């Protein structure tokens, strides 16, 4: 048996064993047992994915596993990339989760239900890319959605907001399933079969109108799973309310499968399409990148900030996928391969730093019970390892060297800049605008994560819980350390992924040989006179930092120092109330984007009862709501509520009336069938 089927079989057995062990074992044994089995699922998935990236391929058909359609499985390099990423994230987060769940008792993430769903969720994250038919894909997709929903609801007894987040997530994910079912039903009906091989072969015999319909429906479903604007409403609700290990899995692995589905359907099965497909996708990506990071910069809830950052990074990846399709539509397949390679590399980088960020946020939440940055502070000295690991991940999120997000965004910018040589008015307009949006999102991301680290870790404690925080248990630090090591490796030697990225790109039908050359220590782009060595960049930055720190110290030793108290203008020693909060830090940026964010402010002045000229209390509140949600979802929900209220009049309680409804419905159905026949 080759590596891929052996690893997938092991992952399936281990995931099933974890799901069966969770309800049977007592609490003290359940947490480590399920954690170890889940981590083993991740390792097996990563091994299978790495084998596929190394050039191995595998297919299998199991006719009796699913009724009527059977089960069809296939692994190529594209599937292997997403399997390897999901497996690596699962393995590290599962180790972290053992320490995290140990302090939560038998409720929440430590409950039997959550521990049963956890290995199943991990298994579906690995298996979704393996599906090679419509039925198999939809079954695994739905199992992933149901398992993640149970995990999102794990702490529903502790906070009412968890129920609301669960409802939003359930509705949005099943709306996506309906759209996906419609897309694949149209596709398979006109292709004559439901296997991916048959869909790939019959795609070009379908009319352009139907191909466009399939792409739009599938695009809406997959971008919703990826958390892209405007179908992102579930993401800033579900990610903060889920237990932190679950948030890490959802944000670093599950959303990636939306990108996988989009690449597999649009570039592979449909074989590309006209330019308007990809221009629309780039527009969605640009809007997600800028709007997501703006909301992140305004957020004071640490996990909500990270959730909106996920929307931003998915937007950047969508820009890369859209640019790849656009270049392919105009015939430049080399640039298309480069843009797709950049997008896939950012999938890998984002998974590493976002999993670490959510794990660090979970470490803070476990130690303090707080997610509000305005009430945190002082954690750098109380939790030095967590603070350092958060800083490593934040450096990747802002796409500055030596962070691991820098190299993938550099590749994306290279593909867009060199794409200006492609003829066409649309290209000449869209590509410079995309470059500007990427630059803008990177600048705002820097402000958002400076706020998160500076206010949450470096400022003075603003609550007793923050002042009394203690470092996380060793297993949590080990899990975060594994993710930090991945971030450092991806930042210093991203070239080792060059061959695997080329194979993944080639699996979509693009020329995958030489889009990105990697020699370990540097990355060189084929057909483009550009190369970058992250190691030399880090060395130069280190040397500059040493000079900036060392020269003033060397010069200062020559002068005599006199220690004296500074004049404080009579103000006394500063207190935490005098320092910047997350809200005040974001206020100047909020003023710049007032028209986009539409913030809401409320000033309530309470006078003294005896005199209207004396003030007893002044209360100021500022809220930055999700404007898209306010303008798009609230009217729809209001209309549905009114329709539901009106429909209640039809239920009069009369059996005769209900029989009449059934008779009328049957007659209408027969008439429709008669006319259609």
Secondary structure, DSSP 4 states (H G I P E B T S, - for coil): --HHHHHHHHHHHHHHHHHHHHHHS-HHHHHHHHHHHHHHHHHHHHHHHHHHHTT--EEEEETTTSTTT-EEEEE-HHHHHHHHHHHHHHHHHHHHHHHHHTTSTTSGGGSHHHHHHHHHHHHHHHHGGGB-BHHHHHHHHHHHHHHHHHHHGGGTTT-HHHHHHHHHHHHHHHHHHHHHHHHHHHHHHHHT--BHHHHHHHGGGS-HHHHHHHHHHHHHHHHHHHT-TTS-TTHHHHHHHS-HHHHHHIIIIIHHHHHHHHHIIIIIIS----HHHHHHHHHHHHHHHHHHHHHHHH--BHHHHHHHHHHHHHHHHHHHHHHHHHHHHTT-HHHHHHHHHHHHHHHHHHHHHHHHHHHHHHHHHHHHS--BGGG---HHHHSHHHHHHHHHHHHHHTT-TTSTHHHHHHHHHHHHHHGGGS--HHHHHHHHHHHHHHHHHHHHHHHHHHHHHIIIIIS---SHHHHT--PPPHHHHHHHHHHHHHHHHHHH-GGGGHHHHHHHHHTTTS--TTSEEE-SS-EEETTSS-EE-HHHHHHHHHHHHHHHHHHHHHHHTTS-----PPP-TT--S--GGGSPPHHHHHHHHHHHTHHHH--EEEEEEEEETTEEEEEEEEEEEEE---HHIIIIIHHHHHHHHHHHHHHGGG--S-HHHHHHHHHHHHHHHHHHHHHH-
